[in-house]
Amino acid sequence: MGDVTRLLKTVESSTKVYLDYLQSKNLPEPSYQHGNGLDPRVPLPVEVAKAHQAAIEATDELHHLLLGPLVQLFHATGEQLVLLSIQYIYEYGIAAHVPLEGSISMKELAQLTGLNVKDLTRFLRVAISRHIFDEPEKGQITHTASSKLLINNPMVQSWLMNIAQEFWPAFSRTVEATKKWPGSEEPHEAGYSLSNGTSSNPFDHIKKDPKRQQQFIEAMRFSHLHPEFHLSHLLENYKFDQAGNSPTIVDIGGSNGEVSIEIASRYPNAQCIVQDLPDTIAGLKEHVPLELRDRVTGMAHDFLTPQPIKGADIYLLRWILHDWSDLYCIKILRNLIPALKQGARVVINDICIPEPGQLGPKANRELRFMDISMKAFNNARERDVEAWKDLFERTDPNLHLLGISVPNGGRMAIIEAEWRGD
């Protein structure tokens, strides 16, 4: 059986499972106008999710096979232009001027937004080519399910605009950065540094502009809402009381305490100390429910300096190390060592890229995009099993890696190490 025939069969069988599930929930067949009716924050049942992913992978492969090798290369240059169109739409508040029902002409829309009608038309037709808005007849614009999401969804806006404003310019200078700073692991020697004309760590550079900083924070919060990255995968697959009924847990880089609040809620004798930079941790108390405030406390701490809490049972780093190069991850982990007691656990909740062939091409490509995006931003990276093992071996032989597991339905691994030194 040839590849195209095989893919066609997979598309048919897998899509049927997905559509049968939608029908069982009295949801209509997906359309560009109405979407699929599902709550994106709620994961699909496991078998339905597998079928859904299989259909997406098969249609993606089929698409690229039918394009042929030369056209595949040519198509790679165009996707960023859809983001350019979205950036234009956000900048001028275009989506809110299109009626939710019915249509509006390009000319009327240009008058309402004060834009040049020729430019407006050109940008919108790029978006329309990806079903973001529709043009049912020439010069008339209507909403689609996707374009409606561009109205009054601040987290969606923050995510898209953060990519457009912080990451996208960095991509265009990344190859140049590899020439200027070959093999650098310094956060201020990346594509972002050149695109922004800065010698600061990108995180510090963004903080200089409160609006950009807030957008960055909202974008990160939005990414955490995706079912595959949800906190529940960690909470349901790691026992935080394995060291005893009253564990002390240091939540390093814990921001507003979301993780510690959930841990304290599930483990009534757990003591959680949330650590982050002073301006971040200052607002912790208002996020912690009154009944948990004696067990979820904050501490100003920079994880690039030695760990002040000695003798805790668990030191947790959730979605921290992927923001740093190996050079700095080793420094972060070594800063824990003077505080570690015999048997203390270091728990990392972060991406672990599966081995080649374990994911379909599309899912694998998305992880590789994340990896190279971190390279462009600040020379950080996403890691596979081999890279995680290497990180611990280079940190200290007494920090013994116990295991790496990825919960079913999750994308973030639980990586656990035990201190076996003196």
N, C-alpha and C positions, 0 to 999 in steps of 0.2 A: 504494500500500500504506500503510495507516494505521500509526501508531507502535506500537500494541499488537501488531498482526500481525507487524510487522518484528521486534520484540523477542522474540516467541515463537519465531520461526524462529532467531534468534541464540542464544537459550537452548538450543534443541534441538541445533543443530549444534556449538556450542562445548562444551557439556557432554559430548557424545559423545566429543570428542577427549580431554577430561580423563579420563573414565571408561575409555576404551580404554587410556590410559596406565597407570592404576591396575591394570587387569586384566593388562597386560603385565608388571607387577611382582608379580603374584599378591597384590595387596592387595584387600580387600573394598570394596564400595561404601560411601562415607562414611555414618556414622550418628551420632546424638547420643550413643549409648552407647559407641561404640568409636572415634570420630573417623575420620581418613582413613589412618592408619598411616604417614604421611610424616614425615620428619625436617624440622622447620621451618627448620633452619639450612642445608639443602641446597637450592639453587635448582632449579626444574623446568627441563627442556629448553626452549629459547626458544619453539618453536612451541606447546608444551603450556602454557607460562606465559601466552602471548598468548591462547590459547583460554580458559584458566581466568579470566583477567582480564576477557575479553569476556563470559563467562557471568555473572560477578559484577556487572559494570556493567549488563548487560541485565536481570538479575533485580531489581537495585536500582531502575532506572528504571521497570520494569514495576510494581513495588510502589508507587512514588510516584504513577504515573499512575492506578492503580486506586484509591488512597486519595482522590484528588480534592484540589483546592486548599485547601479549608477544613480538612480532616482532616490534611493535611500540616503546616499551621501548628500544630494542636493536638498532633500527635505530637512536635514538636520539644521540647516541655517535659518529656518523660518519660524520656529516655535517662539523665540523670544519676541517676535513682532506682535504676537497676540498679547503678551504682557505689556508691551508698549501701548497698545490700544486700550487696555484696561486702565493703565496709568493715566492716560488722557481722559478717559471717561470719569475716573475719580476726581481728577484735578479740577474739572469743570462741572461736577455734579450733574452729569448728563442723565443718568438713569432715573433720577427723581423727577425729571421733566417729561418723561415718557409716561403716558397714562397707563394705569394697570390694566385697564380694559380699553379696547379700541386701538387706534393708531394715531400717529402724528407725522406730519411731513418733515423732511429734512430741513426745508426752508423755515417752517415754524419753530422747529427745535433750535435752529441756529439763532433765530431772533430771541428766543427765551433765554438762551445761554450767552448771548453776545459773542458768538463764535463765527468765524468765517465758514460759510456753508460748504465750500470746496474741501477745506481741511476736515470739517466735521464728517462729511460724507466718506472721505477716504479712511479715516480712523474707524468709523463705525462699521464699514464694510469688511474690515479685517476681523473685527469682533464677530460680525454676522457669519463669517466663514466658519466659525467654530460654534455657531448656534448660541452666541451671546447676543441677544436681540434677533429679530427676524425682519425681513423686508418682503412682505407678502405681495406687494406690487411696487414697481419702481418708485423710489423716493418716499415711501411710507414705512414708518418704523413701528414695530410692536415689541412687547416684552416676550421673553421666553422664561422658563424656570430659572435658568442661570442668570440672566440679566436682572431678575427681581432680587436675587441675592446681593446685588450691588447696592441695594437701598436699605438703610437702617440696620446694617449688620456690621457694627464697628470691629468685631474680631476678624471677620472675613476681610474687611478693608485693611486692617493692620497687617494681617498675614501677607496679602498680595502686595501692598505698598512697601512693606519691609523687604521683600524679595527684590522689588523694582529699585528701591532707593539704596539699600545697603549691600545686597549681594550681587545684583546684576552688573553694576559698574565694576565691581571687583573681578568678575569673570573676565572682562575684556582686558585686564592688565595682569592676569595671573601668569601667563607664559613669560611675559616680560619680567615679572618678579622672580621667576625661577632662574632667569639669566643673571639678574642683578645680585641675587642672594642664593646661590646654588645650595640645595639641601638644607636650607634654613628651617629651624624649628621655632624661631622667634615670632611671637604674635604680631610684631610691628614690621615684619619683613615679608608681606604677602601682597596679593593683588589689591586687597582693600587699602593697604598703605599707599600704594601708588595712585589709585583712583581718587583717594580723599586727600592726598598730599599731607599725610600725617606720619609722625614717628611714634605715635601713641598706640597702645593696645586698642583694637577696635571697640571693645566694651567701654573703655575710658573716653574714646573719641565721641561715641554716641551719647554718652552722659552729658556732654557739654551742651547739648540741645535738648531741653526738657520734652519737647514735642516728639523728637525722634526716639528719645529714651522710652517714653510712654508707649509709642507705637511698637517698639522692639519688645517691651514687656508683654503687651497684649498679644503680639504675634506668637510669642513663646507659650503663653497660656492657651491660645487657640490650638496649637499643635498638640498640647497635652490632652485635649478633649477627644482626639481620635481614638476609637475603640481599641486599636492595636497598641496604642501607647498609654492606655488608661492605667491609673494607679492600682486599680483592682487586681491586675495581674500579679503585682508584687505582693499585695496584702493577702491574697488567697493562696499564694504558693511559697511563702516564706514564713517560718515560725519565729517570731521575734522573742518568744519566751523560752527558747531552747536552752538558754544559759541559766534559767531559773525563773521563778514566778514574778520576780521584781527586777526586770532588766533595766539597765540604764543605756539609753540609745542617744548617740550624738548624730544629729541630722545636719551634715556638713553642706553648706550652701543651700540651706533649706528654705530660703526666701520667706514666704508668708506663713510657713508652718503647715501647709496642706497635708503633707505626708505624716508629720508628727501628730497632728490632730486625729487623723484616721487611726494611726497606731495606738494612741492613747485611748481612743474610743473602744477599740477591740481588746486591748490588754489593760484591764483596770488597775494593775499594779506597776505599769511601765512608767518610767521617768524619761521624758524626752527633752533634750536640749537642742534648740534650733540655732544654728550658727550661720551668720552671713555678715556682709559688710555693714558698717554702722547705719548708713542711710536706708538700707533695706530692712534691717532687723528692727529699726525704731518703731515701725507700725505693727509689729507682731501681735501685741496684746489685744488689739481691737479685732483681730481675726480669730482669736482663740475663744471658744465658748467658756462662759463663766465657770462651769463645773469642771473644766479641765485646766484652768490656769495655774493650779498648784503642781501640775504634772507636765505641762508644756510651757517651757520657759525659753527666753531668748538670750543670746550672747553675741556681742559683736566680735567677729573673728575673720581674719583673712587666711584662707587655707594654704596660701603660699608661705605662711609662717608656721612655726611649731604649734602643735595641738596642745591647748592649755588644759583640757579635761582629761585627767589621767585615770586609768582603771575602769573605764566604761566597758560594757559587755559587747556593744555593737557600735561601729562607726559606719554610718550610711552615707553613700554618695550616689544620689539619684540624678541622672542626666547631667553630670558635672564633667566627667573626664573626656567626653567626646568634644568638649569645647577647647581642649588643650592638646598640644603636641606631646609626643612621648617624653621629651625632655622635661616638660613641666608636670606631666602626670607622675613621673618618677619622683619629682620634687614634692608634689602634693602627698603622695603615699609615704615617702620617707619622713615627712613632717609629722606623721602619725606615730611613727615607731617609738619615740621616747615615752609616749603616753600609753602604749599598749601593755596590758598585763598578759600573762600566759593564758592562752586559750581565747583571747579576745578575737572577735570576728570583724573583718572589713567586708562590708556588703556593698556591691556596686550594681546599680540598676541602670543599664545602658544598652545601646545597640550592640549586637554581636552578629556580624554578617555571616550568613550560612556558607558552607563550603560550595564551590562551583558545582552547578547541576542540581542543587537541592531546591532552588527556586526557579520559576519560569523566567524567561528573559526580561519581561516587563517588570516584575517585582524586583529582580536583581538589579535592573537598570536604575530603578528608583533609589535603591540603597547606594549604588555607586554615584548617583547624582548627589546624594546627601554627603557622601564622603568627599567628593571633589569640591563641593560647595564650602565645606569646612576648611579645606586647603586654601581656597581662594580668600576666605574671610580672615583667617588668622593662623594658618599653618596647622590647624587641628586636624583630626581625622576620626572616621568611624573604623572600628576594628573587628577582625574575625578572631576565631579561637586562637590561632597561632600568635596573633599580635597581642592578645590579652595575656597569654602565657608568657610571652617574651617580656611584657611590661612588669609582671611580678618577679620574674627571674632577675631582671636588671635592678629591681628595687631592693630586694634583700632575700637571701635564700631561706631566712626564717619566717618569711611571710608566705605560708604554704597555700597554694591554690587548691581549694577543696572541690570545686566544680563550677561548671557553667551550664545553665539550663534556660531554655526559652519556653515559657508557659504556652499551652495551646491557645491559639487565637491572639497571642501577643507578638510584638515585634522586639520588645526590650528584654534582654537576658537578665537573669539573676546570677551574679558572679560573686562567689563567696571565697574568702581567704581567711586563714587562721594564723595568729601569731604564735610561733613555737620557740621564740627566743627567751632569753632570761628576763 
